[in-house]
Amino acid sequence: MIKGKLVGLRALEKQDLGLLRDWRNLPHFRRNFREFRELGMANQEMWFNKVVSSSNDFMFLIERLSDGMPLGAGGLLYTNWIIRSADFSFYIGYNESYIDNEGYALDAASLLIDYGFKNLNLNKIWMELYEFDKAKIDFFTNEFSFKQDGKLRQNCFEDGKYHDSLIISLLSSEYAGRK
């Protein structure tokens, strides 16, 4: 387990899949994810088998250290070892908060970013966020100084409208300079 002040990151287990499915199927969560359909256990099991067998995907369950309560999930996915980049996946499912105000998201995101830069030797951690996902955009740009790399125009269809995707990233040199 990778431990922070409030949370720990541990490897995913099959018994976590029901909880992850339930969090990912929350409508106010799912609208922010690339997967737009309702997920069943078969979907979760296929995803789990892919992730645990991949040398390019690093996915964790976020647990509260004080009692082991599952809080969310996060990881570094689609790692490109040539340009040393990975896609950052992250949410807090506890209390359906998505990004919480209790410090769990801040601690967990810090652990994942540290892991990416210090253990995996990544140069860039990036994410694709839909323009209406203000919680994550504000959180990662304000707390970690992620910068906008670009915009994919009308790259999402939600609530009967097309929306842009923003690509934001953090470079290892930027992260090292902020500490």
Phi, psi and omega per residue, in radians:
M1 nan 2.414 3.040
I2 -1.652 2.098 -3.015
K3 -1.890 2.420 3.018
G4 -1.963 -2.655 3.112
K5 -1.402 -0.732 -3.077
L6 -1.969 -0.505 -3.009
V7 -2.255 2.851 3.006
G8 -2.226 2.691 3.056
L9 -1.940 2.170 3.104
R10 -2.239 2.770 3.116
A11 -1.030 2.526 3.069
L12 -1.207 2.552 3.066
E13 -2.167 2.759 3.141
K14 -0.979 -0.617 -3.111
Q15 -1.184 -0.198 3.100
D16 -1.440 -0.277 -2.959
L17 -1.103 -0.637 3.117
G18 -1.103 -0.756 3.121
L19 -1.145 -0.783 3.113
L20 -1.067 -0.745 3.100
R21 -1.031 -0.797 -3.118
D22 -1.100 -0.737 3.100
W23 -1.126 -0.818 -3.086
R24 -1.164 -0.415 3.132
N25 -1.500 -0.090 3.061
L26 -1.085 2.180 -3.063
P27 -0.960 -0.688 -3.123
H28 -1.316 -0.225 2.976
F29 -1.538 -0.908 -3.000
R30 -1.009 -0.565 -3.128
R31 -1.084 -0.366 -3.134
N32 -1.646 -0.054 -3.090
F33 -1.815 2.726 3.103
R34 -1.165 -0.516 3.134
E35 -1.427 1.954 -3.027
F36 -1.652 -0.243 -3.064
R37 -1.609 2.828 3.022
E38 -1.157 2.279 -3.096
L39 -1.694 2.439 3.034
G40 -1.900 3.093 3.141
M41 -1.116 -0.570 3.106
A42 -1.077 -0.736 3.086
N43 -1.071 -0.792 -3.114
Q44 -1.105 -0.728 -3.131
E45 -1.161 -0.698 3.083
M46 -1.104 -0.774 3.113
W47 -1.075 -0.823 -3.134
F48 -1.018 -0.830 -3.131
N49 -1.075 -0.649 3.101
K50 -1.172 -0.827 -3.062
V51 -1.147 -0.815 -3.070
V52 -1.231 -0.357 3.128
S53 -1.668 -0.069 -3.081
S54 -1.579 2.449 3.020
S55 -1.618 0.111 -3.132
N56 -1.996 -0.034 -3.098
D57 -2.164 2.276 -3.113
F58 -2.243 1.692 -3.052
M59 -2.005 2.437 -3.070
F60 -2.309 2.674 2.899
L61 -1.590 2.384 3.095
I62 -1.659 2.142 -3.132
E63 -2.103 2.546 3.008
R64 -1.292 2.260 -3.090
L65 -1.168 -0.596 -3.046
S66 -1.114 -0.551 -3.068
D67 -2.501 0.076 3.133
G68 1.317 0.181 -3.133
M69 -1.126 2.213 3.048
P70 -1.136 2.306 -3.088
L71 -2.001 -0.502 -3.072
G72 3.059 -2.836 -3.129
A73 -2.506 2.640 3.096
G74 -2.833 2.748 3.115
G75 -3.040 3.096 3.082
L76 -2.063 2.045 -2.981
L77 -2.136 2.892 3.101
Y78 0.893 0.735 -3.111
T79 -1.057 2.259 3.064
N80 -1.846 1.868 -3.029
W81 -1.328 -0.264 3.104
I82 -1.342 -0.895 3.122
I83 -1.643 0.002 3.048
R84 0.998 0.980 3.118
S85 -2.274 2.751 3.084
A86 -2.599 2.619 3.089
D87 -1.468 2.268 -3.094
F88 -1.619 2.097 3.094
S89 -1.946 2.353 -2.994
F90 -2.899 2.370 2.935
Y91 -2.873 2.699 3.017
I92 -1.861 1.987 -3.140
G93 -1.525 -0.402 -3.123
Y94 -0.949 2.259 -3.095
N95 0.976 0.407 -3.141
E96 0.919 0.616 -3.004
S97 -1.461 -0.429 -3.119
Y98 1.225 -1.149 2.951
I99 -2.264 2.038 -3.010
D100 -1.564 2.977 3.084
N101 -1.876 0.160 -3.073
E102 -1.693 -0.017 3.123
G103 1.697 -0.107 -3.137
Y104 -1.150 -0.799 -3.127
A105 -1.094 -0.749 -3.133
L106 -1.092 -0.798 3.141
D107 -1.147 -0.810 -3.108
A108 -1.147 -0.777 3.131
A109 -1.105 -0.696 3.097
S110 -1.056 -0.759 3.127
L111 -1.085 -0.780 -3.124
L112 -1.150 -0.737 3.126
I113 -1.142 -0.790 3.075
D114 -1.005 -0.789 3.134
Y115 -1.030 -0.779 -3.133
G116 -1.098 -0.802 -3.084
F117 -1.423 -0.677 -3.023
K118 -1.612 -0.481 -3.115
N119 -1.826 -0.698 -3.127
L120 -1.610 -0.130 -3.132
N121 1.021 0.699 3.083
L122 -1.296 2.681 3.028
N123 -1.734 -0.533 -3.088
K124 -2.486 2.379 2.987
I125 -2.033 2.199 -3.045
W126 -2.289 2.898 3.025
M127 -2.667 2.650 3.022
E128 -1.805 2.127 -3.137
L129 -2.202 2.423 3.086
Y130 -1.288 2.554 -3.027
E131 -0.998 -0.416 -3.135
F132 -1.531 -0.054 3.139
D133 -1.477 1.116 -3.050
K134 -1.081 -0.599 -3.117
A135 -1.021 -0.869 -3.130
K136 -1.284 -0.702 3.133
I137 -1.023 -0.883 -3.128
D138 -1.126 -0.754 -3.113
F139 -1.049 -0.912 -3.042
F140 -1.328 -0.530 3.088
T141 -1.355 -0.638 -3.122
N142 -1.410 -0.780 -3.056
E143 -1.422 -0.536 -3.028
F144 -2.182 0.022 3.107
S145 1.077 0.601 2.987
F146 -1.050 2.523 -3.135
K147 -1.993 2.612 3.095
Q148 -1.370 2.150 3.091
D149 -1.541 -0.607 -3.088
G150 -3.085 -3.109 -3.120
K151 -2.354 2.331 3.012
L152 -1.792 1.911 -3.023
R153 -1.231 2.404 3.099
Q154 0.761 0.951 -3.050
N155 -1.754 0.068 -3.110
C156 -2.524 2.506 3.052
F157 -2.079 2.019 -3.089
E158 -2.557 2.401 3.127
D159 0.950 0.669 3.068
G160 1.327 0.206 -3.118
K161 -2.384 2.724 3.010
Y162 -1.546 2.485 -3.124
H163 -2.310 2.706 3.082
D164 -1.431 2.677 2.952
S165 -1.826 2.469 3.030
L166 -1.872 2.381 3.023
I167 -1.797 2.074 3.109
I168 -2.110 2.664 -3.111
S169 -2.645 2.890 3.052
L170 -2.322 2.267 3.082
L171 -1.606 2.640 3.124
S172 -0.976 -0.741 -3.130
S173 -1.129 -0.611 3.099
E174 -1.209 -0.697 -3.120
Y175 -1.204 -0.750 3.129
A176 -1.093 -0.620 -3.116
G177 -1.280 -0.298 -3.083
R178 -1.569 -0.210 -3.077
K179 -1.476 nan nan
